[in-house]
Amino acid sequence: MNRMPNAVCLSVCAWALVGGAAARAADPTTADCLSATEASLALRNQHKLRDARAQLLICSAASCPGDIRGECTRRVAEVNAAMPTIVFETKDGAGNDLSAVRVLMDGGVLAERLEGTAISIDPGEHSFVFQRGDEPPVQRVFVIREGEKERRERVVFGGPTPLALATNAVSAAPAGASTAVTVPAARPGTSSWTGQRIAAIAAGGVGVVGLAVGTAFGLIAMSRHDDATKACPATCADQHGVDLWDSARSAGTISNVGFIVGAVGVASGAVLWLTASQPGGVATGVAVGPGALRLTGVW
């Protein structure tokens, strides 16, 4: 009659002993605490802050000696303060936010999906690969600085489409206005270096040389004027003083001519360049409102 309760008791007691042993095995021993403390110091010196924090969490367990536990707890806060964090903003070519993006860092998986939250990483230079479905991955390299918090980096899959460019132009127009946008169209096979543009560069070059000559002789004229003033404060009674004044006037005349030629050359070059026709390049046009001013240009 008493055999069944005894069997039940033995079974329950056995499970309790096994469960207690498993719970005790999960707690770090004093040796584990000491090993984690030493490992955290080495990892911190190597700037591997994430691994150092994992070791500090081990030696901060309740089963560790009090002095070790207190020291590890204090250092966890220090490592958290030094550990940088980064927030990735991933978008497609149209500017839409993306979250189903897998991120690899230095060949290992950093995040299976981006949720717009800050991610803790170690300081230093890291290579990131962003993967989204069958699209070509995006690779970026960032230098992360210790203590840098919530650094934001934008990653775009694919370039902006013509539709996105047109949409951005329409959104920039005043409310209530009808807007027509010409999407840029390239003109291959033509050159924008027309004869007028070449003449503009030549005129501008002459102008620059003229300004340089005017400046140089202006400085010479000032120097010779000072020499003449020192030699002849009032009037010049000898030929040397007369020569000094003549030399100063000649340098001043050359300086004036240089400045005039320079100004005319630069102005002419600018006018020729701005009014030159451009057979090549990209034609764009925007018209806002019915019958309103149309702005066009070739770049």
Residue pairs with C-beta under 8 A, 6 or more apart in sequence:
27 61
27 62
27 63
28 36
28 58
28 59
28 61
28 63
28 64
29 63
30 64
30 65
32 58
32 59
32 64
33 58
33 59
33 61
33 63
33 64
33 65
33 68
33 69
33 72
34 59
34 68
36 55
36 56
36 58
36 59
36 72
37 55
37 56
37 59
37 68
37 71
37 72
39 52
39 55
40 52
40 53
40 55
40 56
40 59
40 72
40 75
43 49
43 51
43 52
43 55
44 52
44 75
44 79
47 122
47 123
47 124
47 146
48 122
49 79
49 82
49 83
49 120
49 122
49 123
49 146
50 83
50 120
50 121
50 122
52 79
53 76
53 79
53 80
53 83
56 72
56 73
56 75
56 76
56 79
57 72
57 76
58 72
59 68
59 69
59 71
59 72
60 69
60 72
60 73
60 76
61 69
62 69
64 72
81 147
82 123
82 146
82 147
83 120
83 121
83 122
83 146
84 120
84 121
84 122
84 123
84 144
84 145
84 146
84 147
84 148
84 149
84 151
85 118
85 119
85 120
85 121
85 148
85 149
85 150
85 151
86 118
86 119
86 121
86 142
86 144
86 148
86 150
86 151
86 152
86 153
87 116
87 117
87 118
87 119
87 150
87 151
87 152
87 153
88 101
88 103
88 114
88 119
88 130
88 153
88 154
88 155
89 97
89 116
89 152
89 153
89 154
89 155
90 97
90 98
90 99
90 101
90 114
90 130
90 132
90 154
90 155
90 156
90 157
91 97
91 98
91 154
91 155
91 156
91 157
92 98
92 156
92 157
92 158
93 156
93 157
93 158
93 159
93 160
93 161
93 164
94 160
94 161
94 163
94 164
94 167
95 160
95 164
98 114
98 132
98 157
99 113
99 114
99 115
99 116
100 113
100 132
100 133
101 113
101 114
101 130
101 131
101 132
101 155
102 109
102 111
102 112
102 113
102 130
102 131
102 132
103 109
103 110
103 111
103 114
103 119
103 128
103 129
103 130
103 131
104 110
104 128
104 129
104 131
105 121
105 126
105 127
105 128
106 126
106 127
107 127
110 119
110 121
110 128
111 119
118 149
118 150
121 144
122 144
123 144
123 145
123 146
123 148
124 143
124 144
125 141
125 142
125 143
125 144
126 141
126 142
126 144
127 139
127 140
127 141
128 139
128 140
128 141
128 142
129 137
129 138
129 139
130 137
130 138
130 139
130 140
130 155
130 157
131 137
132 157
135 157
135 158
138 155
138 156
138 157
140 153
140 155
142 153
144 151
162 183
162 184
165 183
165 184
166 181
166 183
169 179
169 181
169 286
170 179
170 181
173 179
173 288
174 288
177 288
177 289
177 292
178 288
178 289
178 290
179 286
179 287
179 288
179 289
180 286
180 287
181 285
181 286
182 283
182 284
182 285
182 286
182 296
184 282
184 283
184 284
185 282
185 283
186 281
186 282
187 279
187 280
187 281
187 282
187 283
190 279
190 280
191 279
191 280
192 278
192 279
192 280
192 281
194 276
194 277
194 278
194 279
196 272
196 275
196 276
196 277
197 272
197 273
197 276
199 272
200 268
200 269
200 270
200 271
200 272
200 273
200 276
201 269
201 273
202 269
203 265
203 266
203 268
203 269
203 272
204 265
204 266
204 268
204 269
204 270
204 273
205 265
205 269
206 261
206 262
206 265
207 261
207 262
207 263
207 264
207 265
207 266
207 267
207 268
207 269
208 262
208 265
208 266
209 262
209 265
210 258
210 259
210 260
210 261
210 262
210 263
210 264
210 265
211 258
211 259
211 262
211 263
211 266
212 258
212 262
213 254
213 255
213 258
213 261
213 262
214 254
214 255
214 256
214 257
214 258
214 259
214 260
214 261
214 262
215 255
215 258
215 259
216 255
216 258
217 251
217 252
217 254
217 255
217 258
218 251
218 252
218 255
218 258
218 259
220 251
220 255
221 248
221 249
221 251
221 252
221 254
221 255
224 244
224 247
224 248
224 251
225 248
225 252
227 244
227 248
228 236
228 241
228 244
228 245
228 247
228 248
231 240
231 241
231 244
232 241
232 244
232 245
236 242
236 244
236 245
278 298
278 299
281 298
281 299
282 298
282 299
283 296
283 297
283 298
284 296
284 297
284 298
284 299
285 294
285 295
285 296
285 297
286 294
286 295
286 296
287 293
287 294
287 295
